[in-house]
Amino acid sequence: MAGRGGTEAFPDLGEHCQNPDCKLLDFLPFTCDGCKLVFCLEHRSYKSHDCPNSDHGSRTVSICETCSVAIETTGFDQEGIKSLLEKHERSGDCDPSKKKKPICPVKRCKEVLTFANNITCKDCGVKFCLKHRFPTDHVCNKKTVANSGTRSRWNEKFMEALSLRNEKGCGRGTTSVSSSSSPSIRSF
C-alpha cells in the first residue's frame, strides 16, 4: 500500500504520483498504459514522466514515394520497411497518377485541395482553397453565356415569388397589398 494515500476517513481514496520529484496525493490519478505506474494530471503524459514504453501500442506508417499511399510498417526494421515498399510497388496497386494532389489554381498558392478545404466558385465553377474562395480573391472568369441566362431566370423567379409573397401578406397580419393599387402621393 505504498502508493496509496487518502484521508483518515477514506484511506483507500487517491494515490500518490509516482514521479520522484512530485509525490502529489491525487484523488483522480492516471495509470500510464506504457509503464503501468500512477501519475497526477501534470505528469500523466509519456514525455512528462520519461516513460520507457512510450511507443507501446503505437503504429508507424511509411509513405510510398511513387504514389503517396500510406503503408503500415509497425514492428518492421529499416530492411523490412524497404522490402514492404518494394512489394507495394510490384503489386500493381502503386499508381503514380495518385501522387499529384490538386492544388489551388491561384498564382503562387500552394494549398493542396482536400475534400474539406475547397469551395467551388458559383461564378466560374472552379475549385479554390478557402483563402481564395471569394470572386474578389481570385481572378474570376465569370461564365457570361452559360450563367447569365440561368442567373436572370433565377432572378425573375425570385422577384415573382417575392411579389406573390407581398400579395398574400405572408402571415404578417391580415392586410394584403394588392398589385393594382398605387401608392398615394401627397403634395403640400
NORBEL-V515628 format. One record per backbone hydrogen bond with DSSP energy under -1.0 kcal/mol. CO is the residue of the C=O (numbers start at 1). NH is the residue of the N-H. E is the energy in kcal/mol with one decimal. If there is no record, write none. Layout:
co->CO nh->NH e->E
co->CO nh->NH e->E
This chain:
co->3 nh->16 e->-2.6
co->10 nh->7 e->-2.0
co->10 nh->13 e->-1.5
co->14 nh->5 e->-1.3
co->15 nh->26 e->-3.0
co->19 nh->22 e->-1.8
co->19 nh->23 e->-1.1
co->24 nh->17 e->-2.5
co->26 nh->15 e->-2.4
co->30 nh->39 e->-3.2
co->32 nh->36 e->-1.4
co->37 nh->32 e->-2.8
co->38 nh->18 e->-2.7
co->39 nh->30 e->-3.0
co->45 nh->49 e->-1.2
co->46 nh->51 e->-2.2
co->53 nh->56 e->-1.9
co->55 nh->58 e->-2.0
co->60 nh->73 e->-2.7
co->62 nh->71 e->-3.2
co->64 nh->68 e->-1.9
co->69 nh->64 e->-2.5
co->71 nh->62 e->-2.9
co->73 nh->76 e->-1.7
co->77 nh->81 e->-2.5
co->78 nh->82 e->-2.1
co->79 nh->83 e->-2.3
co->80 nh->84 e->-2.2
co->81 nh->85 e->-2.3
co->82 nh->86 e->-2.1
co->83 nh->87 e->-2.3
co->84 nh->88 e->-2.2
co->85 nh->89 e->-2.0
co->86 nh->90 e->-1.9
co->87 nh->91 e->-1.2
co->95 nh->98 e->-1.8
co->96 nh->99 e->-1.0
co->102 nh->113 e->-3.3
co->106 nh->109 e->-2.1
co->111 nh->104 e->-2.2
co->119 nh->128 e->-2.7
co->121 nh->125 e->-1.7
co->123 nh->143 e->-1.6
co->126 nh->121 e->-2.6
co->128 nh->119 e->-2.6
co->134 nh->137 e->-2.0
co->138 nh->140 e->-1.5
co->140 nh->142 e->-1.1
co->142 nh->144 e->-1.4
co->143 nh->147 e->-1.4
co->144 nh->148 e->-1.2
co->147 nh->151 e->-3.3
co->148 nh->152 e->-2.5
co->149 nh->153 e->-2.0
co->150 nh->154 e->-2.4
co->151 nh->155 e->-2.6
co->152 nh->156 e->-2.5
co->153 nh->157 e->-2.5
co->154 nh->158 e->-2.5
co->155 nh->159 e->-2.7
co->156 nh->160 e->-2.4
co->157 nh->161 e->-2.5
co->158 nh->162 e->-2.4
co->159 nh->163 e->-2.3
co->160 nh->164 e->-2.3
co->161 nh->165 e->-2.2
co->162 nh->166 e->-2.1
co->163 nh->167 e->-2.0
co->164 nh->168 e->-1.9
co->165 nh->169 e->-1.2
co->166 nh->177 e->-1.3
co->169 nh->172 e->-1.6
